Amino acid sequence: MRSCWCGGDLGKEIGRHYQICDECGAAVLSVLPEAGHFDVSDDDHDFYGRRYWTEYCVARGLPDIRERARADLSERCLFWLERLLEVTRPPGRVLEIGCGHGAFVRLLQELGFDATGTELSGWVADFAKQTFGVPVLRGPLETLTLDPGFACIAAFDVLEHLSDPSAVVRRCGDLLAPDGLLVLQTPWYRGEGADWSMLQEEEHVHLFTEGSIRLLLTRAGFQQVLVRPSLFPYDMWVVATRGQFPVPAPNASTSWRMPAAFMALLDLSHEASDLRDELTAADADRTARLAQVNEVTRLLGESEADRAARLDQVQELTALLQESEADRAARLTQVEELTRLLNESEADRAARLDKIHELSRLLDEAKRDGTARLNEIRAQINELSRQLGETESDRVARLEQIHELSRMVRELDADREARTNVVHGLEARIAAIERSWMWRLRRALLSILTGRPPGE
């Protein structure tokens, strides 16, 4: 299983290619490239050969080695030089690991350091020699034969490319003088996500946190470690020593002074840096103001839309108000008409009230007259009840007569039905006789005797 440089297990994933070390917190490439990926034996085909500094850089939108040599000389190299002079002064032997185009080695030489560079690519080493006239050793640091006692070893943007950074840092410690300095620049991982620009799986193997870089240097025997921000916000600047820190001041007997040209160049670099900071701040302010303008534009658009909507609402409300006014006038007319009708109704009510009083009087009289009539009606009812009783007795007698007559009718119907059955029987017998041969013979004889046709 793949593990971190420190031996810790890899846990949480960042994107597709990196995982966080559970022990030191560094972001580590999950799968190492092939073993020969870090070697340069064929400059035209190996990854860190000539094409890395030309075609690969251009494909990523970065300047090639020639453009970088010009740009770095007045920017990154000056920054590194100024930071280096804060902790050490010439003379002294300085080694830059991965010196690239060699501009920084040349600056160190011109200030009085005995400076040498190293590179994996022979083509890049030749480019540095031809461009800046500096000595460059070819090959990984572990394979180079070097005399110890360096005042400073520098490695800028190198540590993150190494499959075994611990071995390289220990080798640096062995090559330094007792009070020598190891100066590093490397990406500073602070918990960024998968879109962090330093997550470059073809190049970067270990991306250190402050804690993990301190652990790396401490394990290699460095007692004092200083970590500061570097030129770009995604990088850290690291100074480490096996001796005491801060680094002792240069020997007083050495009356070294920075050349005026370098001082002027540093001043220009500071001014350029200040201008860049101002430009960055201005750009940030411009971006913020542009965001504000966009927001105000958006709000204005929303306000315009809202205003149009409110105008439509106002027009709608105006129309409703006009309709309401017309309706109010109509209702006022109705109220006036209703008031008139109410007045008429009040007058009619008074007349009707008089009529009601008259009707009440008449009703009282009718009640009195009704009592007399009621007594008369009661007498009539009693008489009718008596007559009804007599009628009921007669009805019962008549009903008995009807029952008797009904019984007689039923007897007559039964007798009639019996007689009818007898008649039907006789008719059937007659019909049978008429159909018999004796009857037909009789009719024929009668016809012969009487001289009449049959049937007359």
C-alpha positions in Angstrom: 0.0 0.0 0.0 1.3 3.5 -0.9 2.4 5.5 2.1 3.7 9.0 2.9 7.3 10.0 3.1 7.0 9.9 6.9 5.6 6.3 6.8 2.1 7.3 7.6 -1.0 5.8 5.9 -2.9 7.8 3.3 -6.5 8.5 4.2 -8.9 11.2 3.0 -8.9 11.7 -0.8 -8.5 15.1 -2.5 -9.8 14.8 -6.0 -8.8 11.8 -8.0 -5.0 11.7 -7.4 -4.1 12.9 -3.9 -4.7 11.7 -0.3 -4.0 13.2 3.1 -1.4 11.5 5.3 -3.0 10.5 8.5 0.2 11.2 10.4 1.8 14.4 9.1 -1.2 15.9 7.2 0.7 16.4 3.9 -1.2 16.0 0.6 0.5 13.0 -1.2 0.2 11.7 -4.7 -1.7 8.4 -4.4 0.1 6.5 -7.1 3.8 7.2 -7.8 4.9 7.5 -11.4 7.1 4.8 -12.9 10.6 4.5 -11.4 12.3 6.1 -14.4 10.0 9.1 -14.3 12.5 11.1 -12.2 15.6 10.2 -14.2 16.8 12.0 -17.3 18.9 9.8 -19.6 17.2 10.9 -22.8 16.6 14.7 -23.0 14.3 14.4 -25.9 11.9 11.8 -24.3 12.3 11.7 -20.5 9.7 13.9 -18.6 12.2 16.3 -16.9 14.3 16.6 -20.1 14.4 19.3 -22.7 10.7 19.0 -23.5 9.7 19.8 -19.9 11.3 23.2 -20.1 9.9 24.0 -23.6 6.8 22.2 -24.9 5.3 21.1 -21.6 5.6 24.6 -20.0 4.1 26.2 -23.1 1.2 23.7 -23.2 0.4 24.6 -19.6 0.4 28.3 -20.4 3.7 29.0 -18.8 6.8 30.7 -20.3 9.5 28.4 -21.6 13.1 28.4 -20.2 14.3 31.3 -22.2 11.4 33.6 -21.1 11.7 32.4 -17.6 15.4 33.2 -17.5 14.7 36.8 -18.3 11.6 37.1 -16.1 13.0 35.3 -13.0 16.2 37.3 -13.0 14.3 40.5 -12.1 11.6 38.9 -10.0 11.9 35.5 -8.3 15.7 35.5 -8.2 15.9 38.9 -6.6 13.3 37.9 -4.0 15.3 34.7 -3.2 18.5 36.7 -3.0 17.1 39.3 -0.6 15.7 36.6 1.6 19.0 34.7 1.5 21.0 37.8 2.5 18.8 38.2 5.6 20.5 35.0 7.0 23.9 34.7 5.4 26.5 36.8 3.6 29.4 36.0 1.2 31.9 34.6 1.0 30.9 31.0 1.3 30.0 28.0 -0.8 26.4 27.8 -2.0 24.7 25.0 -3.8 21.4 25.4 -5.6 19.6 22.1 -6.3 17.6 22.2 -9.5 19.0 25.5 -10.6 17.1 25.5 -14.0 18.3 28.3 -16.2 21.1 29.2 -13.7 20.1 32.9 -13.2 20.2 32.7 -9.3 23.6 30.9 -9.3 24.9 33.8 -11.4 23.5 36.4 -8.9 25.2 34.5 -6.1 28.5 34.5 -7.9 28.3 38.2 -8.6 27.7 38.9 -4.9 30.8 37.0 -3.9 29.5 33.5 -3.2 31.2 30.4 -4.5 28.0 29.1 -6.1 27.2 26.0 -8.1 24.0 24.5 -9.4 22.7 21.0 -10.1 20.2 19.7 -12.7 18.9 16.4 -13.9 18.9 17.4 -17.6 22.1 17.7 -19.5 20.4 20.0 -22.0 19.2 22.3 -19.2 22.7 22.3 -17.6 24.2 23.3 -20.9 21.6 26.0 -21.3 22.6 27.5 -17.9 26.3 27.3 -18.7 25.8 29.0 -22.1 23.3 31.6 -20.9 24.9 32.7 -17.5 28.3 31.0 -17.6 27.7 29.1 -14.3 28.9 25.7 -13.2 26.1 23.1 -13.2 26.5 19.5 -12.0 24.3 17.0 -13.7 22.4 14.3 -11.8 20.4 13.7 -8.6 22.0 15.1 -5.4 22.3 11.6 -3.9 24.6 10.6 -6.8 26.9 13.6 -6.9 30.3 13.6 -5.3 30.5 16.8 -3.2 32.7 18.1 -0.5 30.8 18.9 2.7 31.0 22.4 4.3 28.5 24.4 2.3 27.4 27.6 3.9 24.0 27.3 2.3 22.1 24.8 0.2 19.0 26.2 -1.7 16.2 24.2 -3.3 13.4 26.3 -4.8 10.3 24.5 -6.2 12.2 21.2 -5.9 11.1 19.4 -2.8 7.5 18.8 -4.0 8.9 16.8 -7.1 10.8 14.3 -5.0 9.6 10.7 -4.4 11.9 10.5 -1.3 12.3 14.0 0.1 13.6 12.7 3.4 16.7 11.2 1.8 17.5 14.5 -0.1 17.1 16.6 3.1 19.3 14.3 5.1 21.9 14.5 2.3 21.7 18.3 2.5 22.3 18.1 6.2 25.4 16.0 5.6 26.8 18.5 3.1 26.2 21.7 5.2 28.8 23.2 7.5 27.9 23.0 11.2 26.3 26.4 11.0 25.1 26.1 7.4 21.6 26.9 6.2 19.1 24.9 4.2 16.8 27.3 2.3 13.7 25.9 0.7 10.7 27.2 -1.3 7.8 24.7 -1.8 4.0 24.8 -2.1 2.2 25.4 1.3 -0.8 23.0 1.7 -3.3 24.5 4.1 -6.3 22.3 3.5 -7.2 23.4 0.0 -9.7 21.4 -2.1 -9.4 19.4 -5.3 -9.3 22.6 -7.4 -6.0 23.8 -5.9 -3.6 24.7 -8.7 -0.7 22.9 -7.0 -2.3 19.5 -7.3 -0.4 18.5 -10.4 -0.2 14.8 -10.6 2.4 14.6 -13.3 4.9 16.6 -11.2 4.1 17.1 -7.6 4.4 14.1 -5.3 4.5 15.7 -1.8 2.7 18.9 -0.9 3.7 19.9 2.7 1.8 21.6 5.5 3.8 23.7 7.9 3.7 20.8 10.4 4.9 18.2 7.9 7.8 20.3 6.7 8.9 20.9 10.3 8.7 17.1 10.9 10.7 16.4 7.8 13.5 18.8 8.8 13.5 17.7 12.4 13.9 14.0 11.5 16.8 15.0 9.3 18.6 16.6 12.3 17.7 20.3 11.8 17.2 21.9 15.2 15.8 25.3 14.1 13.2 25.8 11.4 11.7 29.1 10.2 8.6 29.1 8.0 7.3 32.2 6.4 5.2 33.1 3.3 7.1 33.4 0.1 6.8 35.5 -3.0 3.5 33.9 -4.2 0.7 33.1 -1.7 0.7 29.4 -2.5 4.4 28.9 -1.5 6.2 28.8 1.8 9.8 30.1 2.5 11.7 27.8 4.8 15.1 28.3 6.5 16.6 25.5 8.6 19.9 25.0 10.5 21.5 22.2 12.5 23.1 24.9 14.7 21.6 27.7 16.7 19.1 30.1 15.3 19.0 32.9 14.4 22.1 32.6 12.2 25.1 34.4 13.6 26.0 37.7 11.9 28.7 37.7 9.3 32.3 38.0 10.4 33.0 41.6 11.4 36.4 41.5 9.7 34.7 40.9 6.4 33.8 44.3 5.1 31.4 43.0 2.6 29.0 45.4 1.1 26.3 44.8 -1.5 27.2 46.3 -4.8 25.4 49.5 -5.7 24.0 47.9 -8.8 22.4 45.2 -6.7 21.0 47.7 -4.2 19.5 49.7 -7.1 18.1 46.5 -8.6 16.6 45.5 -5.2 15.1 48.9 -4.9 13.6 48.6 -8.3 12.4 45.1 -7.3 10.8 46.6 -4.2 9.1 49.3 -6.2 7.9 46.7 -8.7 6.7 44.5 -5.8 4.9 47.5 -4.3 3.4 48.3 -7.7 2.4 44.7 -8.0 0.8 44.8 -4.6 -1.0 48.0 -5.5 -2.0 46.5 -8.8 -3.3 43.4 -7.0 -5.1 45.6 -4.5 -6.5 47.7 -7.3 -7.5 44.7 -9.3 -9.1 43.2 -6.2 -10.9 46.5 -5.7 -11.8 46.6 -9.3 -13.1 43.1 -9.1 -15.1 44.0 -5.9 -16.4 47.2 -7.6 -17.3 45.3 -10.7 -19.1 42.8 -8.5 -20.9 45.7 -6.9 -21.7 47.1 -10.3 -23.0 43.8 -11.4 -25.0 43.5 -8.2 -26.4 47.0 -8.6 -27.2 46.3 -12.2 -28.9 43.1 -11.2 -30.8 45.0 -8.5 -31.6 47.8 -10.9 -32.9 45.2 -13.4 -35.0 43.7 -10.6 -36.1 47.2 -9.6 -37.1 48.1 -13.2 -39.0 44.8 -13.5 -40.6 45.5 -10.1 -41.3 49.1 -11.1 -43.0 47.9 -14.3 -45.0 45.4 -12.3 -45.9 48.1 -9.7 -46.9 50.4 -12.6 -49.1 47.7 -13.9 -50.5 47.3 -10.4 -51.1 51.1 -10.1 -52.9 51.1 -13.5 -54.9 48.2 -12.4 -55.7 49.8 -9.1 -56.6 53.1 -10.9 -59.0 51.2 -13.1 -60.5 49.5 -10.0 -60.7 52.8 -8.3 -62.6 54.3 -11.2 -64.9 51.3 -11.3 -65.3 51.7 -7.6 -66.2 55.4 -8.0 -68.7 54.6 -10.7 -70.1 51.8 -8.5 -70.2 54.2 -5.5 -72.2 56.8 -7.5 -74.6 54.1 -8.6 -74.9 52.8 -5.1 -75.5 56.4 -3.9 -78.3 56.7 -6.4 -79.6 53.3 -5.1 -79.4 54.6 -1.5 -81.4 57.7 -2.4 -84.0 55.6 -4.2 -84.1 53.2 -1.3 -84.5 56.2 1.1 -87.4 57.4 -1.0 -88.9 54.0 -1.0 -88.3 53.7 2.8 -90.1 57.0 3.3 -93.0 55.8 1.2 -92.9 52.5 3.1 -93.0 54.4 6.4 -96.1 56.3 5.2 -97.6 53.1 3.8 -96.7 51.3 7.1 -98.7 54.0 9.1 -101.7 53.5 6.8 -101.3 49.7 7.1 -101.1 50.1 10.9 -104.4 52.0 10.9 -105.8 49.2 8.8 -104.4 46.7 11.2 -106.1 48.5 14.1 -109.4 48.4 12.1 -108.9 44.8 11.3 -108.2 44.1 15.0 -111.4 45.7 15.9 -113.3 43.8 13.3 -111.5 40.6 14.5 -112.7 41.2 18.0 -116.2 41.6 16.8 -115.8 38.6 14.6 -114.6 36.6 17.6 -117.6 37.6 19.6 -119.9 36.8 16.7 -117.9 33.6 16.1 -118.6 32.4 19.7 -122.3 32.5 18.9 -121.8 30.9 15.6 -119.7 28.2 17.3 -122.5 27.4 19.7 -124.9 27.1 16.7 -122.4 25.0 14.8 -121.9 22.7 17.8 -125.7 22.2 18.0 -125.7 21.4 14.2 -122.8 19.0 14.7 -124.7 17.2 17.5 -127.8 16.9 15.2 -125.6 15.6 12.3 -124.0 13.2 14.7 -127.4 11.8 15.6 -128.4 11.6 12.0 -125.1 9.9 11.2 -125.7 7.3 13.8 -129.1 6.6 12.2 -127.4 6.5 8.8 -124.7 4.1 10.1 -127.5 1.7 11.4 -129.2 1.8 8.1 -125.8 1.4 6.3 -125.1 -1.8 8.4 -128.5 -3.2 7.4 -128.0 -2.4 3.8 -124.5 -3.9 4.0 -126.0 -7.1 5.3 -128.5 -7.0 2.4 -125.6 -6.5 0.0 -123.7 -9.5 1.5 -126.8 -11.7 1.1 -127.3 -10.4 -2.5 -123.7 -11.1 -3.2 -124.1 -14.7 -1.9 -127.1 -15.2 -4.1 -125.2 -13.7 -7.1 -122.4 -16.2 -6.4 -124.9 -19.1 -6.3 -126.5 -17.9 -9.5 -123.1 -17.5 -11.2 -122.2 -21.1 -10.0 -125.5 -22.4 -11.4 -125.0 -20.5 -14.7 -121.6 -21.9 -15.0 -122.9 -25.4 -14.4 -125.6 -24.9 -17.0 -123.1 -23.4 -19.4 -120.9 -26.5 -18.9 -123.9 -28.8 -19.6 -124.7 -26.7 -22.8 -121.1 -26.9 -23.9 -121.2 -30.7 -23.3 -124.4 -31.0 -25.4 -122.9 -28.8 -28.1 -119.8 -31.0 -28.2 -122.0 -34.1 -28.4 -124.0 -32.6 -31.2 -120.9 -31.6 -33.1 -119.5 -35.1 -32.6 -122.8 -36.6 -33.9 -122.8 -34.3 -36.9 -119.3 -35.4 -37.7 -120.2 -39.1 -37.4 -121.1 -41.2 -40.6 -124.6 -42.0 -39.2 -125.5 -38.4 -39.1 -124.2 -37.8 -42.6 -126.1 -40.8 -43.8 -129.3 -39.5 -42.1 -128.9 -36.2 -43.8 -128.4 -37.9 -47.1 -131.5 -40.0 -46.6 -133.6 -37.0 -45.7 -132.3 -35.2 -48.8 -133.3 -38.1 -50.9 -136.7 -38.5 -49.2 -137.6 -34.8 -49.3 -135.8 -33.9 -52.5 -134.0 -31.1 -50.9 -130.2 -30.5 -50.8 -128.4 -31.5 -47.6 -128.4 -28.7 -45.1 -131.7 -27.0 -46.0 
